[in-house]
Amino acid sequence: MKKGDICEAIITQYDFPNKGSFMDEDRKVTIKGALLGQKVRFMVTKRKSGMAEGRLLEVLEKSPLEDSEPYCPYFGMCGGCAYQTMSYANQLKFKEDMVKKLLAPVINHSMKSNPEWQGETIDSVWEGIIPSPVTEGYRNKMEFTFGDEYKDGPLALGLHKKGSFHDILNVSGCKIIGDDWNKILDYSLKYFSDKNVPFYHRMRHEGILRNLVVRQSKATGEFLINLVAATQWDKYGFAKEEEFKGKNIVMEYVDGLVKLAEADGFTGTIGGILYTENDSLGDVVQSDRTILLYGKEYITEEVMGLSFKISPFSFFQTNTKGCEVLYTKAREYIMSSGAMNEGEESSKIVFDLYSGTGTIAQMMSPAAKKVIGIEIVEEAVEAAKENAKLNGLDNCDFIAGDVLKAIDLVEEKPDLIILDPPRDGINPKALEKILAFGVDEMVYISCKPTSLARDLETITKRGYKVVKACAVDQFPGTNHVESVLLLSREE
């Protein structure tokens, strides 16, 4: 086996996220996108001592797990929903096994090393996987990209093609969004195609249209639509406006969106339309300036009886119904820990670290004396403060800053710590500061089991035992999965 060879193999192992592998003598060969049990044809792209990588060319034989036909017309072309050939029951079992496989070595070792836990394993604390209440049309936010389907092809608006950084796939009809979303996509693509507005070339740093960010409240049906573009309108012959470049073109687009939402067959409403200028060189949605063009600059979502204002750049779980399941489970773990007492006047201080827009903090507010949230994104912190006011909560404080540094600014000492870090997990130095508080219980919510396993190794070495653990599926059809753990400190 050498680089460039075309080979066939049966996948005997599967690693998060979405990597199949097999052993070729003493060499592990990894193929991204190959499922456990599949027979595949692949091209060798890298070969070193003890390892090799391949690019999947064709699935010759299905995995025994693949018991369903793909339900999305873009399956195989879009890399987003890799598990559509599995029934939802098989998807759940597959994800559960993945999480357990990653966490078991750490949890089992921690139990084996403590005489009081002898005989216990991950199976003693594992509570399974909880399904998403909805499996189609569940997304409340999508970032669509303007580009072309192939080099110098017509304008496209959608998602990146599988395995491509440049090519964009039109995805009207995507199954993780609703029909109204498709109408917005179709209208937007036709409008800007007819106006001959060019997309922004990420390599040449030329062009205008970059992204269309769409959010929808599942509670109210309102849309928040944000057009993201570079400011090179005058370079392509469009009028240079005093207020902002491209205003005439953009405002005509806004008028069309409003009429679209008023037409028969459109079930939602448009809460707000915004225009964001972005001249950054990186391929990222960011704001140099954001202008409100119609309606209001937020929509309102509801979770567990609480209301949350969602602004263009706010972090919020992308599956609202799944989010309720996740937070309900987290709250169940917190209330069962013994650190909190429902319905009693509490003296407990709760730290919600990596608090986002304050969803978990506000969920815990009725059972705590005070909840302190720390989040690095300033806009999310401002949204959290507004949301606490909206829900009539006066015992939630939110601090903008990196947990590593901001935690030193808090005078209070926590009785319970809730951790919900980004995908890369917790900075090791921050984790040491967190553990130094020595709280009796912690709840860790994770969207990436590999970083969870890494952090868990440090946490268990400091005397914490996993008391309860489960997975929660918020992303049907994909390889992504959430995990929730309750940890208790043992003397």
TAHU-V202837 format. One record per residue. N is the residue number from 0. SS is DSSP state (H for helix, E for strand, C for the rest). Layout:
N:SS ; N:SS
//
This chain:
0:C ; 1:C ; 2:C ; 3:C ; 4:C ; 5:E ; 6:E ; 7:E ; 8:E ; 9:E ; 10:C ; 11:C ; 12:E ; 13:E ; 14:E ; 15:C ; 16:C ; 17:C ; 18:E ; 19:E ; 20:E ; 21:E ; 22:E ; 23:E ; 24:C ; 25:C ; 26:E ; 27:E ; 28:E ; 29:E ; 30:E ; 31:E ; 32:C ; 33:C ; 34:C ; 35:C ; 36:C ; 37:C ; 38:E ; 39:E ; 40:E ; 41:E ; 42:E ; 43:E ; 44:E ; 45:E ; 46:E ; 47:E ; 48:C ; 49:C ; 50:E ; 51:E ; 52:E ; 53:E ; 54:E ; 55:E ; 56:E ; 57:E ; 58:E ; 59:E ; 60:E ; 61:C ; 62:C ; 63:C ; 64:C ; 65:C ; 66:C ; 67:C ; 68:C ; 69:C ; 70:C ; 71:C ; 72:C ; 73:C ; 74:E ; 75:C ; 76:C ; 77:E ; 78:C ; 79:C ; 80:C ; 81:C ; 82:C ; 83:C ; 84:C ; 85:C ; 86:C ; 87:H ; 88:H ; 89:H ; 90:H ; 91:H ; 92:H ; 93:H ; 94:H ; 95:H ; 96:H ; 97:H ; 98:H ; 99:H ; 100:H ; 101:H ; 102:H ; 103:H ; 104:H ; 105:H ; 106:H ; 107:H ; 108:H ; 109:H ; 110:H ; 111:H ; 112:C ; 113:C ; 114:H ; 115:H ; 116:H ; 117:C ; 118:C ; 119:C ; 120:C ; 121:H ; 122:H ; 123:H ; 124:C ; 125:E ; 126:E ; 127:E ; 128:E ; 129:E ; 130:C ; 131:C ; 132:C ; 133:C ; 134:C ; 135:C ; 136:C ; 137:C ; 138:E ; 139:C ; 140:E ; 141:E ; 142:E ; 143:E ; 144:E ; 145:E ; 146:E ; 147:E ; 148:C ; 149:C ; 150:C ; 151:C ; 152:C ; 153:C ; 154:E ; 155:E ; 156:E ; 157:E ; 158:E ; 159:E ; 160:E ; 161:C ; 162:C ; 163:C ; 164:C ; 165:C ; 166:C ; 167:E ; 168:E ; 169:E ; 170:C ; 171:C ; 172:C ; 173:C ; 174:C ; 175:C ; 176:C ; 177:C ; 178:H ; 179:H ; 180:H ; 181:H ; 182:H ; 183:H ; 184:H ; 185:H ; 186:H ; 187:H ; 188:H ; 189:H ; 190:H ; 191:H ; 192:H ; 193:H ; 194:C ; 195:C ; 196:C ; 197:C ; 198:E ; 199:C ; 200:E ; 201:C ; 202:C ; 203:C ; 204:C ; 205:E ; 206:C ; 207:C ; 208:E ; 209:E ; 210:E ; 211:E ; 212:E ; 213:E ; 214:E ; 215:E ; 216:C ; 217:C ; 218:C ; 219:C ; 220:C ; 221:E ; 222:E ; 223:E ; 224:E ; 225:E ; 226:E ; 227:E ; 228:E ; 229:C ; 230:C ; 231:C ; 232:H ; 233:H ; 234:H ; 235:H ; 236:C ; 237:C ; 238:C ; 239:C ; 240:C ; 241:C ; 242:C ; 243:C ; 244:C ; 245:C ; 246:H ; 247:H ; 248:H ; 249:H ; 250:H ; 251:H ; 252:H ; 253:H ; 254:H ; 255:H ; 256:H ; 257:H ; 258:H ; 259:H ; 260:H ; 261:H ; 262:C ; 263:C ; 264:C ; 265:C ; 266:C ; 267:C ; 268:E ; 269:E ; 270:E ; 271:E ; 272:E ; 273:E ; 274:E ; 275:E ; 276:E ; 277:C ; 278:C ; 279:C ; 280:C ; 281:C ; 282:C ; 283:C ; 284:C ; 285:C ; 286:C ; 287:C ; 288:E ; 289:E ; 290:E ; 291:E ; 292:E ; 293:E ; 294:E ; 295:C ; 296:C ; 297:E ; 298:E ; 299:E ; 300:E ; 301:E ; 302:E ; 303:C ; 304:C ; 305:E ; 306:E ; 307:E ; 308:E ; 309:E ; 310:E ; 311:C ; 312:C ; 313:C ; 314:C ; 315:C ; 316:C ; 317:C ; 318:E ; 319:H ; 320:H ; 321:H ; 322:H ; 323:H ; 324:H ; 325:H ; 326:H ; 327:H ; 328:H ; 329:H ; 330:H ; 331:H ; 332:H ; 333:H ; 334:H ; 335:H ; 336:C ; 337:C ; 338:C ; 339:C ; 340:C ; 341:C ; 342:C ; 343:C ; 344:C ; 345:C ; 346:C ; 347:C ; 348:E ; 349:E ; 350:E ; 351:E ; 352:E ; 353:C ; 354:C ; 355:C ; 356:C ; 357:C ; 358:H ; 359:H ; 360:H ; 361:H ; 362:H ; 363:H ; 364:H ; 365:H ; 366:H ; 367:C ; 368:C ; 369:E ; 370:E ; 371:E ; 372:E ; 373:E ; 374:E ; 375:C ; 376:C ; 377:H ; 378:H ; 379:H ; 380:H ; 381:H ; 382:H ; 383:H ; 384:H ; 385:H ; 386:H ; 387:H ; 388:H ; 389:H ; 390:C ; 391:C ; 392:C ; 393:C ; 394:C ; 395:E ; 396:E ; 397:E ; 398:E ; 399:E ; 400:C ; 401:C ; 402:H ; 403:H ; 404:H ; 405:H ; 406:H ; 407:H ; 408:H ; 409:C ; 410:C ; 411:C ; 412:C ; 413:C ; 414:C ; 415:E ; 416:E ; 417:E ; 418:E ; 419:C ; 420:C ; 421:C ; 422:C ; 423:C ; 424:C ; 425:C ; 426:C ; 427:H ; 428:H ; 429:H ; 430:H ; 431:H ; 432:H ; 433:H ; 434:H ; 435:H ; 436:C ; 437:C ; 438:C ; 439:C ; 440:E ; 441:E ; 442:E ; 443:E ; 444:E ; 445:E ; 446:C ; 447:C ; 448:H ; 449:H ; 450:H ; 451:H ; 452:H ; 453:H ; 454:H ; 455:H ; 456:H ; 457:H ; 458:H ; 459:H ; 460:H ; 461:C ; 462:C ; 463:E ; 464:E ; 465:E ; 466:E ; 467:E ; 468:E ; 469:E ; 470:E ; 471:E ; 472:C ; 473:C ; 474:C ; 475:C ; 476:C ; 477:C ; 478:C ; 479:C ; 480:C ; 481:E ; 482:E ; 483:E ; 484:E ; 485:E ; 486:E ; 487:E ; 488:E ; 489:C ; 490:C
//
